[in-house]
Amino acid sequence: MNTILRKSMLSVAGLAFATGVAAGPVTAHAAPVHEAKPVAVVHTADKPDTGKLIPHGTQGAQSRIALNDEQTANAKAIIAATKKNGLPERAAVISIATSLQESKLENLGHLGDRNDHDSLGLFQQRPSSGWGTPEQITDPEYSTTAFLKGLKQVDGWQDMPLTDAAQTVQVSAYPDAYAQWEQQAADLVAQHWNS
């Protein structure tokens, strides 16, 4: 490139730069300034870790039922009572699986001739066995708290297979039946623990 031409181009560029700096920005062509508005950031809480919900893996074939609004509300009540009692997600899984087996998450009153002795509520607890009055046992928070109180008295419940922990509290004639509900219980806890 010709030396004169190069010097001319550099001079023009320098002049343009110097003029722009001295004169400041050209406001006639500047983009409009918009005031920043705060943006709502939605933070969804993480779902509980599957390893905490089902530490031993499920045992045997799993059952699942479709839940209506009342059953879902009862599952949420069990989760709320578990949190209120300061217990971890695993306790809610055990509680919900137990209730799924005992009542299909329905807060059952006296069933007449079909009733198993005087069993009532989500956990089919019996007033005659000291679980509480019929009114207490049919209160989801009370019955869950009563179940959790029994669970806390089981040494090592956190490390037991679900069916062993549930059976130790419930003393059922069908001790292995609780295991079939572990996956659905874990799914419910994962879905509703942080909601």
VMD Tcl script that draws the C-alpha trace (Angstrom):
set ca {
  {0.00 0.00 0.00}
  {1.19 3.44 -0.81}
  {2.72 5.28 2.15}
  {0.86 8.50 1.38}
  {-2.45 6.69 1.07}
  {-1.85 4.85 4.35}
  {-1.00 8.09 6.20}
  {-4.11 9.73 4.79}
  {-6.34 6.90 5.96}
  {-4.82 6.96 9.44}
  {-5.26 10.72 9.62}
  {-8.93 10.48 8.67}
  {-9.47 7.71 11.21}
  {-7.70 9.68 13.93}
  {-9.69 12.79 13.14}
  {-12.95 10.84 13.28}
  {-11.94 9.33 16.61}
  {-10.87 12.63 18.08}
  {-14.03 14.37 16.92}
  {-16.24 11.63 18.36}
  {-14.49 11.74 21.73}
  {-14.52 15.52 21.90}
  {-18.08 15.89 20.76}
  {-19.41 13.02 22.86}
  {-21.92 10.46 21.72}
  {-24.37 11.38 19.03}
  {-27.68 11.51 20.86}
  {-29.86 11.86 17.80}
  {-29.05 8.31 16.76}
  {-28.64 6.76 20.22}
  {-30.90 3.88 21.17}
  {-33.62 4.81 23.65}
  {-32.86 4.01 27.25}
  {-35.44 1.80 28.95}
  {-35.78 1.70 32.68}
  {-35.02 -1.77 34.00}
  {-37.90 -3.46 35.78}
  {-37.43 -6.26 38.30}
  {-38.10 -9.71 36.96}
  {-39.73 -12.32 39.17}
  {-37.52 -15.36 39.48}
  {-39.34 -18.54 40.32}
  {-37.17 -20.97 42.24}
  {-38.52 -24.46 42.46}
  {-37.26 -26.46 45.37}
  {-35.43 -29.61 44.53}
  {-37.30 -32.85 44.87}
  {-36.09 -35.14 47.63}
  {-33.33 -37.55 46.62}
  {-34.63 -41.00 45.62}
  {-31.83 -42.54 47.70}
  {-33.36 -40.95 50.81}
  {-36.89 -41.96 49.87}
  {-36.16 -45.60 48.96}
  {-32.74 -46.42 50.43}
  {-33.14 -50.20 50.05}
  {-34.92 -50.20 46.72}
  {-38.46 -51.50 46.46}
  {-39.20 -55.01 47.62}
  {-41.43 -57.22 45.50}
  {-44.11 -56.27 43.03}
  {-45.43 -52.73 43.42}
  {-49.08 -51.71 43.50}
  {-50.48 -48.35 42.46}
  {-53.91 -46.77 42.68}
  {-55.30 -43.58 41.16}
  {-55.93 -41.04 43.90}
  {-58.89 -38.70 44.16}
  {-58.67 -35.22 45.70}
  {-59.44 -36.48 49.21}
  {-56.73 -39.15 49.07}
  {-54.21 -36.64 47.74}
  {-55.15 -34.22 50.53}
  {-54.59 -37.01 53.06}
  {-51.15 -37.75 51.58}
  {-50.31 -34.05 51.88}
  {-51.59 -34.06 55.49}
  {-49.27 -36.97 56.29}
  {-46.33 -35.09 54.76}
  {-47.22 -31.92 56.70}
  {-47.45 -33.85 59.98}
  {-44.12 -35.54 59.26}
  {-42.45 -32.18 58.70}
  {-44.15 -30.71 61.80}
  {-42.69 -33.59 63.84}
  {-39.22 -32.81 62.46}
  {-38.81 -36.13 60.70}
  {-37.22 -36.69 57.29}
  {-38.79 -37.65 53.98}
  {-38.24 -41.37 54.63}
  {-40.67 -41.21 57.58}
  {-43.30 -39.74 55.24}
  {-42.71 -42.56 52.73}
  {-43.20 -45.17 55.45}
  {-46.30 -43.38 56.75}
  {-47.93 -42.99 53.33}
  {-47.15 -46.59 52.33}
  {-48.68 -47.75 55.61}
  {-51.80 -45.68 55.00}
  {-52.05 -46.93 51.42}
  {-52.09 -50.48 52.74}
  {-54.40 -49.84 55.67}
  {-56.99 -47.53 54.09}
  {-55.92 -46.59 50.54}
  {-55.36 -43.09 52.01}
  {-59.03 -42.82 52.94}
  {-59.92 -41.51 56.38}
  {-62.23 -44.39 57.24}
  {-64.87 -44.24 59.91}
  {-66.49 -47.31 61.39}
  {-67.27 -49.73 58.57}
  {-69.91 -51.78 60.37}
  {-69.58 -55.53 59.85}
  {-66.69 -55.02 57.43}
  {-64.68 -53.23 60.11}
  {-61.61 -54.91 61.53}
  {-62.47 -54.72 65.22}
  {-62.66 -50.98 65.99}
  {-60.06 -49.80 63.47}
  {-60.49 -46.25 62.17}
  {-58.81 -43.55 60.11}
  {-55.91 -43.45 57.68}
  {-53.84 -46.00 59.61}
  {-56.70 -48.19 60.87}
  {-55.70 -47.46 64.44}
  {-57.83 -48.85 67.24}
  {-59.17 -46.85 70.18}
  {-59.23 -50.07 72.23}
  {-55.47 -50.45 71.64}
  {-54.69 -47.01 73.00}
  {-54.21 -45.07 69.77}
  {-56.67 -42.35 70.85}
  {-60.36 -41.57 70.73}
  {-62.33 -42.16 67.52}
  {-62.34 -38.39 66.95}
  {-58.56 -38.21 67.35}
  {-57.83 -41.24 65.20}
  {-59.91 -39.84 62.34}
  {-57.96 -36.56 62.42}
  {-55.17 -37.01 59.80}
  {-52.64 -34.90 61.69}
  {-53.30 -36.66 64.99}
  {-53.24 -40.17 63.51}
  {-50.04 -39.46 61.57}
  {-48.38 -38.02 64.67}
  {-49.44 -41.12 66.64}
  {-47.97 -43.37 63.93}
  {-44.74 -41.33 63.84}
  {-44.47 -41.48 67.63}
  {-44.54 -45.27 67.34}
  {-42.03 -45.19 64.47}
  {-39.57 -43.07 66.48}
  {-39.61 -45.74 69.19}
  {-38.35 -48.35 66.71}
  {-34.57 -48.55 67.02}
  {-32.96 -48.10 63.63}
  {-36.18 -47.48 61.69}
  {-34.25 -45.20 59.31}
  {-32.14 -48.15 58.13}
  {-34.89 -50.78 58.01}
  {-36.76 -51.97 54.95}
  {-40.12 -50.19 54.85}
  {-42.21 -53.26 55.61}
  {-40.18 -54.01 58.77}
  {-40.51 -50.45 60.09}
  {-44.25 -50.28 59.32}
  {-44.94 -53.72 60.76}
  {-43.12 -52.94 64.00}
  {-45.47 -50.00 64.56}
  {-48.69 -51.50 63.18}
  {-48.40 -55.17 64.20}
  {-50.43 -56.30 61.20}
  {-51.59 -59.82 60.38}
  {-50.08 -59.20 56.91}
  {-46.63 -57.75 57.63}
  {-45.24 -57.98 54.11}
  {-48.14 -56.11 52.51}
  {-46.70 -52.64 53.19}
  {-43.79 -53.09 50.76}
  {-46.03 -53.04 47.68}
  {-46.82 -49.35 48.22}
  {-43.27 -48.04 48.61}
  {-42.86 -46.66 45.08}
  {-46.19 -44.82 45.03}
  {-45.50 -43.45 48.52}
  {-42.05 -42.25 47.43}
  {-43.55 -40.64 44.32}
  {-46.10 -38.79 46.45}
  {-43.43 -37.54 48.84}
  {-41.21 -36.44 45.95}
  {-44.14 -34.59 44.38}
  {-45.50 -32.89 47.50}
  {-42.63 -32.55 50.04}
  {-41.67 -29.05 48.87}
  {-45.07 -27.90 47.67}
}
mol new
graphics top color blue
foreach p $ca { graphics top sphere $p radius 0.5 }
foreach p [lrange $ca 0 end-1] q [lrange $ca 1 end] { graphics top cylinder $p $q radius 0.2 }
display resetview
